[in-house]
Amino acid sequence: MPLFSRPDGDLVRDLSPVRHIIPYLMKGRNESVVYYEQILDLTRTLPFVRTWNETHDEKLTVFHLVLAACGKALHARPGLNRFVSGGRIYQRRGAFVSFAAKARFDDDAPLKTVKLPVMAAEPLQETVRRIHASVGGARGADERAVDKEVRLVVKLPGFVLRAAVWLLRFLDRHNVLPGFATRDDPMYASLFLANLGSVGIDRAWHHLYEYGTVSLFGVLGEIKKMLVPDEHGAPVARDAVRVRFAFDERINDGFYCAAALDLVRAYVEDPELFARQPEPPAARPKKLLTSAF
């Protein structure tokens, strides 16, 4: 048992013997990664986005919907919102999604990462407002505290920087790293979501980071015509987007995680659920649209 508690998570104590030993057999996230792909049918989604943008000042995108849907899934299926540290599995306190935003829309502009808390029963309009506010803050002229810290740290000599990173990870692994050191760190989040389709990149998988506690990484591809099954199972060409997830299998079994991620599909394919569904809909896996490796 750990000597100290963590500021960002609670030790999961009711694990099966097999689940308890898995982090000792598979020590790293990329040794434990499972890849899972969804193709989301946007037939109802894109008209919803167009209608929304005609009546709201803060514009909605498919990326916003996926991010908000991931927040719903993390709260409805808390077994997805876990992480491994020091060979032990923790339930995260709160749900957080990190993503990257360009400081300016040009090739040389730096990427700035945003860590956004996601609320259980928050209306979609408020989620969209907070996403816009967080992106605006990241793109602002004023340097954020986390950016200042990184800029100062990277000026250290290489051997000092390596020692500092080793110490940081050592303290984190033994639960003695203070909460302020990771509170705004985007690598200490439930999910990192990358919108690569916005820059023309499709079909990309992403690794998990050994640093931090992110157990789930999602990549959105391009919105384009794809073959998807209709209500009768026949293939039809429709607007769709490919989302590829990589998750740490040590936190939970693949069936649980796949069912949790299918809630993302339910909300994105039918965004009206955000308004009329007080509780998350039951997951309905679509085998023809989903593949896991």
TORKOL-4160 file (C-alpha; in steps of 0.2 Angstrom, whole numbers, padded with zeros to 4 digits, m for minus):
293
<pt num="1" X="0000" Y="0000" Z="0000"/>
<pt num="2" X="0006" Y="0018" Z="m0004"/>
<pt num="3" X="0012" Y="0028" Z="0011"/>
<pt num="4" X="0004" Y="0044" Z="0005"/>
<pt num="5" X="m0012" Y="0049" Z="m0004"/>
<pt num="6" X="m0012" Y="0058" Z="m0021"/>
<pt num="7" X="m0020" Y="0075" Z="m0023"/>
<pt num="8" X="m0027" Y="0070" Z="m0040"/>
<pt num="9" X="m0034" Y="0053" Z="m0037"/>
<pt num="10" X="m0040" Y="0039" Z="m0025"/>
<pt num="11" X="m0033" Y="0022" Z="m0024"/>
<pt num="12" X="m0045" Y="0009" Z="m0032"/>
<pt num="13" X="m0046" Y="m0004" Z="m0018"/>
<pt num="14" X="m0059" Y="m0016" Z="m0025"/>
<pt num="15" X="m0049" Y="m0023" Z="m0040"/>
<pt num="16" X="m0049" Y="m0041" Z="m0045"/>
<pt num="17" X="m0032" Y="m0050" Z="m0042"/>
<pt num="18" X="m0029" Y="m0051" Z="m0060"/>
<pt num="19" X="m0032" Y="m0032" Z="m0062"/>
<pt num="20" X="m0021" Y="m0028" Z="m0047"/>
<pt num="21" X="m0006" Y="m0037" Z="m0054"/>
<pt num="22" X="m0007" Y="m0031" Z="m0072"/>
<pt num="23" X="0002" Y="m0015" Z="m0069"/>
<pt num="24" X="0017" Y="m0025" Z="m0062"/>
<pt num="25" X="0017" Y="m0036" Z="m0078"/>
<pt num="26" X="0015" Y="m0021" Z="m0090"/>
<pt num="27" X="0025" Y="m0007" Z="m0082"/>
<pt num="28" X="0023" Y="0006" Z="m0096"/>
<pt num="29" X="0008" Y="0014" Z="m0105"/>
<pt num="30" X="0014" Y="0010" Z="m0122"/>
<pt num="31" X="0017" Y="m0008" Z="m0117"/>
<pt num="32" X="m0001" Y="m0009" Z="m0112"/>
<pt num="33" X="m0009" Y="0001" Z="m0126"/>
<pt num="34" X="m0025" Y="m0004" Z="m0135"/>
<pt num="35" X="m0030" Y="0004" Z="m0151"/>
<pt num="36" X="m0048" Y="0007" Z="m0155"/>
<pt num="37" X="m0056" Y="0015" Z="m0170"/>
<pt num="38" X="m0073" Y="0023" Z="m0173"/>
<pt num="39" X="m0081" Y="0030" Z="m0189"/>
<pt num="40" X="m0095" Y="0042" Z="m0184"/>
<pt num="41" X="m0109" Y="0045" Z="m0195"/>
<pt num="42" X="m0112" Y="0064" Z="m0196"/>
<pt num="43" X="m0128" Y="0064" Z="m0206"/>
<pt num="44" X="m0138" Y="0072" Z="m0191"/>
<pt num="45" X="m0123" Y="0080" Z="m0184"/>
<pt num="46" X="m0118" Y="0093" Z="m0197"/>
<pt num="47" X="m0136" Y="0100" Z="m0199"/>
<pt num="48" X="m0136" Y="0102" Z="m0180"/>
<pt num="49" X="m0120" Y="0111" Z="m0181"/>
<pt num="50" X="m0126" Y="0123" Z="m0195"/>
<pt num="51" X="m0142" Y="0127" Z="m0186"/>
<pt num="52" X="m0132" Y="0130" Z="m0170"/>
<pt num="53" X="m0120" Y="0142" Z="m0178"/>
<pt num="54" X="m0135" Y="0152" Z="m0186"/>
<pt num="55" X="m0142" Y="0156" Z="m0169"/>
<pt num="56" X="m0126" Y="0157" Z="m0157"/>
<pt num="57" X="m0112" Y="0169" Z="m0157"/>
<pt num="58" X="m0100" Y="0156" Z="m0151"/>
<pt num="59" X="m0098" Y="0144" Z="m0165"/>
<pt num="60" X="m0099" Y="0125" Z="m0163"/>
<pt num="61" X="m0088" Y="0112" Z="m0172"/>
<pt num="62" X="m0088" Y="0093" Z="m0173"/>
<pt num="63" X="m0072" Y="0094" Z="m0162"/>
<pt num="64" X="m0082" Y="0103" Z="m0149"/>
<pt num="65" X="m0096" Y="0090" Z="m0149"/>
<pt num="66" X="m0083" Y="0075" Z="m0148"/>
<pt num="67" X="m0075" Y="0084" Z="m0133"/>
<pt num="68" X="m0091" Y="0087" Z="m0124"/>
<pt num="69" X="m0096" Y="0069" Z="m0128"/>
<pt num="70" X="m0080" Y="0062" Z="m0121"/>
<pt num="71" X="m0084" Y="0072" Z="m0105"/>
<pt num="72" X="m0101" Y="0063" Z="m0104"/>
<pt num="73" X="m0093" Y="0046" Z="m0106"/>
<pt num="74" X="m0080" Y="0050" Z="m0093"/>
<pt num="75" X="m0093" Y="0054" Z="m0080"/>
<pt num="76" X="m0105" Y="0040" Z="m0085"/>
<pt num="77" X="m0092" Y="0027" Z="m0085"/>
<pt num="78" X="m0079" Y="0032" Z="m0072"/>
<pt num="79" X="m0069" Y="0016" Z="m0074"/>
<pt num="80" X="m0062" Y="0025" Z="m0090"/>
<pt num="81" X="m0057" Y="0039" Z="m0079"/>
<pt num="82" X="m0042" Y="0030" Z="m0070"/>
<pt num="83" X="m0023" Y="0030" Z="m0071"/>
<pt num="84" X="m0009" Y="0020" Z="m0066"/>
<pt num="85" X="0005" Y="0027" Z="m0055"/>
<pt num="86" X="0019" Y="0017" Z="m0046"/>
<pt num="87" X="0011" Y="0001" Z="m0050"/>
<pt num="88" X="m0006" Y="0006" Z="m0043"/>
<pt num="89" X="m0023" Y="0010" Z="m0051"/>
<pt num="90" X="m0031" Y="0027" Z="m0046"/>
<pt num="91" X="m0048" Y="0034" Z="m0049"/>
<pt num="92" X="m0046" Y="0052" Z="m0055"/>
<pt num="93" X="m0053" Y="0066" Z="m0045"/>
<pt num="94" X="m0063" Y="0076" Z="m0058"/>
<pt num="95" X="m0063" Y="0074" Z="m0077"/>
<pt num="96" X="m0051" Y="0084" Z="m0088"/>
<pt num="97" X="m0048" Y="0085" Z="m0107"/>
<pt num="98" X="m0032" Y="0092" Z="m0114"/>
<pt num="99" X="m0030" Y="0098" Z="m0132"/>
<pt num="100" X="m0019" Y="0108" Z="m0142"/>
<pt num="101" X="m0023" Y="0125" Z="m0150"/>
<pt num="102" X="m0012" Y="0135" Z="m0162"/>
<pt num="103" X="m0007" Y="0152" Z="m0156"/>
<pt num="104" X="m0009" Y="0159" Z="m0173"/>
<pt num="105" X="m0015" Y="0151" Z="m0189"/>
<pt num="106" X="0001" Y="0149" Z="m0198"/>
<pt num="107" X="0014" Y="0136" Z="m0200"/>
<pt num="108" X="0027" Y="0143" Z="m0188"/>
<pt num="109" X="0015" Y="0147" Z="m0174"/>
<pt num="110" X="0018" Y="0137" Z="m0158"/>
<pt num="111" X="0005" Y="0124" Z="m0152"/>
<pt num="112" X="m0001" Y="0129" Z="m0134"/>
<pt num="113" X="m0010" Y="0115" Z="m0124"/>
<pt num="114" X="m0026" Y="0118" Z="m0114"/>
<pt num="115" X="m0032" Y="0108" Z="m0100"/>
<pt num="116" X="m0051" Y="0109" Z="m0098"/>
<pt num="117" X="m0062" Y="0102" Z="m0084"/>
<pt num="118" X="m0078" Y="0094" Z="m0090"/>
<pt num="119" X="m0093" Y="0094" Z="m0079"/>
<pt num="120" X="m0106" Y="0080" Z="m0077"/>
<pt num="121" X="m0122" Y="0089" Z="m0081"/>
<pt num="122" X="m0116" Y="0105" Z="m0090"/>
<pt num="123" X="m0127" Y="0111" Z="m0104"/>
<pt num="124" X="m0118" Y="0110" Z="m0121"/>
<pt num="125" X="m0119" Y="0129" Z="m0123"/>
<pt num="126" X="m0109" Y="0132" Z="m0107"/>
<pt num="127" X="m0096" Y="0119" Z="m0113"/>
<pt num="128" X="m0094" Y="0127" Z="m0130"/>
<pt num="129" X="m0092" Y="0144" Z="m0121"/>
<pt num="130" X="m0078" Y="0137" Z="m0109"/>
<pt num="131" X="m0069" Y="0129" Z="m0124"/>
<pt num="132" X="m0069" Y="0146" Z="m0133"/>
<pt num="133" X="m0063" Y="0155" Z="m0118"/>
<pt num="134" X="m0049" Y="0142" Z="m0115"/>
<pt num="135" X="m0043" Y="0143" Z="m0133"/>
<pt num="136" X="m0044" Y="0162" Z="m0132"/>
<pt num="137" X="m0033" Y="0162" Z="m0117"/>
<pt num="138" X="m0020" Y="0150" Z="m0124"/>
<pt num="139" X="m0019" Y="0161" Z="m0140"/>
<pt num="140" X="m0018" Y="0177" Z="m0130"/>
<pt num="141" X="m0003" Y="0188" Z="m0130"/>
<pt num="142" X="0000" Y="0186" Z="m0112"/>
<pt num="143" X="0011" Y="0172" Z="m0107"/>
<pt num="144" X="0002" Y="0159" Z="m0096"/>
<pt num="145" X="0010" Y="0153" Z="m0080"/>
<pt num="146" X="0013" Y="0135" Z="m0087"/>
<pt num="147" X="0021" Y="0143" Z="m0102"/>
<pt num="148" X="0033" Y="0153" Z="m0092"/>
<pt num="149" X="0038" Y="0138" Z="m0081"/>
<pt num="150" X="0042" Y="0128" Z="m0097"/>
<pt num="151" X="0052" Y="0142" Z="m0105"/>
<pt num="152" X="0063" Y="0144" Z="m0089"/>
<pt num="153" X="0065" Y="0125" Z="m0087"/>
<pt num="154" X="0071" Y="0122" Z="m0104"/>
<pt num="155" X="0085" Y="0135" Z="m0102"/>
<pt num="156" X="0093" Y="0123" Z="m0089"/>
<pt num="157" X="0108" Y="0112" Z="m0095"/>
<pt num="158" X="0103" Y="0095" Z="m0102"/>
<pt num="159" X="0110" Y="0085" Z="m0088"/>
<pt num="160" X="0101" Y="0096" Z="m0075"/>
<pt num="161" X="0085" Y="0095" Z="m0085"/>
<pt num="162" X="0086" Y="0076" Z="m0086"/>
<pt num="163" X="0089" Y="0075" Z="m0067"/>
<pt num="164" X="0074" Y="0087" Z="m0064"/>
<pt num="165" X="0063" Y="0077" Z="m0074"/>
<pt num="166" X="0069" Y="0061" Z="m0066"/>
<pt num="167" X="0065" Y="0069" Z="m0049"/>
<pt num="168" X="0048" Y="0074" Z="m0054"/>
<pt num="169" X="0043" Y="0057" Z="m0060"/>
<pt num="170" X="0051" Y="0049" Z="m0044"/>
<pt num="171" X="0041" Y="0060" Z="m0033"/>
<pt num="172" X="0025" Y="0058" Z="m0043"/>
<pt num="173" X="0027" Y="0039" Z="m0043"/>
<pt num="174" X="0029" Y="0039" Z="m0024"/>
<pt num="175" X="0014" Y="0051" Z="m0021"/>
<pt num="176" X="0024" Y="0065" Z="m0014"/>
<pt num="177" X="0023" Y="0077" Z="m0028"/>
<pt num="178" X="0013" Y="0092" Z="m0023"/>
<pt num="179" X="m0004" Y="0096" Z="m0032"/>
<pt num="180" X="0001" Y="0113" Z="m0038"/>
<pt num="181" X="0015" Y="0105" Z="m0048"/>
<pt num="182" X="0002" Y="0095" Z="m0059"/>
<pt num="183" X="m0014" Y="0105" Z="m0057"/>
<pt num="184" X="m0012" Y="0114" Z="m0074"/>
<pt num="185" X="m0001" Y="0101" Z="m0083"/>
<pt num="186" X="m0010" Y="0095" Z="m0098"/>
<pt num="187" X="m0002" Y="0078" Z="m0096"/>
<pt num="188" X="m0011" Y="0075" Z="m0080"/>
<pt num="189" X="m0028" Y="0074" Z="m0088"/>
<pt num="190" X="m0042" Y="0060" Z="m0091"/>
<pt num="191" X="m0040" Y="0062" Z="m0110"/>
<pt num="192" X="m0029" Y="0071" Z="m0123"/>
<pt num="193" X="m0039" Y="0075" Z="m0139"/>
<pt num="194" X="m0030" Y="0080" Z="m0155"/>
<pt num="195" X="m0040" Y="0087" Z="m0170"/>
<pt num="196" X="m0028" Y="0082" Z="m0184"/>
<pt num="197" X="m0041" Y="0083" Z="m0197"/>
<pt num="198" X="m0041" Y="0102" Z="m0195"/>
<pt num="199" X="m0024" Y="0102" Z="m0203"/>
<pt num="200" X="m0028" Y="0089" Z="m0216"/>
<pt num="201" X="m0021" Y="0074" Z="m0207"/>
<pt num="202" X="m0031" Y="0058" Z="m0207"/>
<pt num="203" X="m0029" Y="0040" Z="m0201"/>
<pt num="204" X="m0016" Y="0044" Z="m0188"/>
<pt num="205" X="m0014" Y="0034" Z="m0172"/>
<pt num="206" X="m0005" Y="0042" Z="m0157"/>
<pt num="207" X="0005" Y="0035" Z="m0143"/>
<pt num="208" X="0002" Y="0037" Z="m0125"/>
<pt num="209" X="0014" Y="0048" Z="m0114"/>
<pt num="210" X="0024" Y="0039" Z="m0101"/>
<pt num="211" X="0025" Y="0056" Z="m0092"/>
<pt num="212" X="0010" Y="0061" Z="m0083"/>
<pt num="213" X="m0006" Y="0052" Z="m0080"/>
<pt num="214" X="m0016" Y="0053" Z="m0097"/>
<pt num="215" X="m0023" Y="0035" Z="m0100"/>
<pt num="216" X="m0033" Y="0039" Z="m0116"/>
<pt num="217" X="m0028" Y="0048" Z="m0132"/>
<pt num="218" X="m0040" Y="0052" Z="m0146"/>
<pt num="219" X="m0036" Y="0058" Z="m0164"/>
<pt num="220" X="m0050" Y="0066" Z="m0175"/>
<pt num="221" X="m0047" Y="0064" Z="m0194"/>
<pt num="222" X="m0055" Y="0073" Z="m0208"/>
<pt num="223" X="m0073" Y="0075" Z="m0211"/>
<pt num="224" X="m0077" Y="0067" Z="m0228"/>
<pt num="225" X="m0088" Y="0055" Z="m0237"/>
<pt num="226" X="m0086" Y="0037" Z="m0231"/>
<pt num="227" X="m0095" Y="0021" Z="m0233"/>
<pt num="228" X="m0106" Y="0017" Z="m0217"/>
<pt num="229" X="m0120" Y="0005" Z="m0214"/>
<pt num="230" X="m0138" Y="0012" Z="m0215"/>
<pt num="231" X="m0152" Y="0007" Z="m0203"/>
<pt num="232" X="m0153" Y="m0009" Z="m0213"/>
<pt num="233" X="m0135" Y="m0013" Z="m0213"/>
<pt num="234" X="m0132" Y="m0009" Z="m0232"/>
<pt num="235" X="m0116" Y="0002" Z="m0236"/>
<pt num="236" X="m0120" Y="0020" Z="m0240"/>
<pt num="237" X="m0109" Y="0035" Z="m0243"/>
<pt num="238" X="m0111" Y="0048" Z="m0230"/>
<pt num="239" X="m0102" Y="0062" Z="m0221"/>
<pt num="240" X="m0092" Y="0054" Z="m0207"/>
<pt num="241" X="m0076" Y="0057" Z="m0197"/>
<pt num="242" X="m0064" Y="0044" Z="m0191"/>
<pt num="243" X="m0059" Y="0044" Z="m0172"/>
<pt num="244" X="m0044" Y="0033" Z="m0167"/>
<pt num="245" X="m0041" Y="0030" Z="m0148"/>
<pt num="246" X="m0027" Y="0023" Z="m0139"/>
<pt num="247" X="m0030" Y="0018" Z="m0121"/>
<pt num="248" X="m0020" Y="0010" Z="m0107"/>
<pt num="249" X="m0028" Y="m0007" Z="m0104"/>
<pt num="250" X="m0021" Y="m0008" Z="m0086"/>
<pt num="251" X="m0035" Y="0004" Z="m0080"/>
<pt num="252" X="m0049" Y="m0007" Z="m0086"/>
<pt num="253" X="m0054" Y="m0021" Z="m0098"/>
<pt num="254" X="m0056" Y="m0018" Z="m0116"/>
<pt num="255" X="m0075" Y="m0021" Z="m0116"/>
<pt num="256" X="m0078" Y="m0008" Z="m0103"/>
<pt num="257" X="m0068" Y="0005" Z="m0112"/>
<pt num="258" X="m0076" Y="0001" Z="m0129"/>
<pt num="259" X="m0093" Y="0003" Z="m0121"/>
<pt num="260" X="m0088" Y="0019" Z="m0113"/>
<pt num="261" X="m0082" Y="0026" Z="m0130"/>
<pt num="262" X="m0098" Y="0021" Z="m0138"/>
<pt num="263" X="m0107" Y="0034" Z="m0128"/>
<pt num="264" X="m0096" Y="0046" Z="m0137"/>
<pt num="265" X="m0103" Y="0040" Z="m0153"/>
<pt num="266" X="m0121" Y="0041" Z="m0147"/>
<pt num="267" X="m0119" Y="0059" Z="m0143"/>
<pt num="268" X="m0110" Y="0065" Z="m0158"/>
<pt num="269" X="m0121" Y="0055" Z="m0170"/>
<pt num="270" X="m0137" Y="0062" Z="m0162"/>
<pt num="271" X="m0132" Y="0079" Z="m0154"/>
<pt num="272" X="m0150" Y="0082" Z="m0148"/>
<pt num="273" X="m0146" Y="0070" Z="m0134"/>
<pt num="274" X="m0136" Y="0084" Z="m0126"/>
<pt num="275" X="m0152" Y="0094" Z="m0123"/>
<pt num="276" X="m0165" Y="0080" Z="m0121"/>
<pt num="277" X="m0156" Y="0066" Z="m0112"/>
<pt num="278" X="m0154" Y="0069" Z="m0093"/>
<pt num="279" X="m0144" Y="0053" Z="m0092"/>
<pt num="280" X="m0132" Y="0046" Z="m0104"/>
<pt num="281" X="m0140" Y="0034" Z="m0117"/>
<pt num="282" X="m0136" Y="0015" Z="m0116"/>
<pt num="283" X="m0121" Y="0011" Z="m0126"/>
<pt num="284" X="m0126" Y="0002" Z="m0142"/>
<pt num="285" X="m0110" Y="m0005" Z="m0150"/>
<pt num="286" X="m0110" Y="m0005" Z="m0169"/>
<pt num="287" X="m0098" Y="m0019" Z="m0175"/>
<pt num="288" X="m0098" Y="m0013" Z="m0193"/>
<pt num="289" X="m0092" Y="0004" Z="m0188"/>
<pt num="290" X="m0080" Y="m0001" Z="m0175"/>
<pt num="291" X="m0063" Y="m0010" Z="m0175"/>
<pt num="292" X="m0051" Y="m0014" Z="m0160"/>
<pt num="293" X="m0034" Y="m0021" Z="m0161"/>
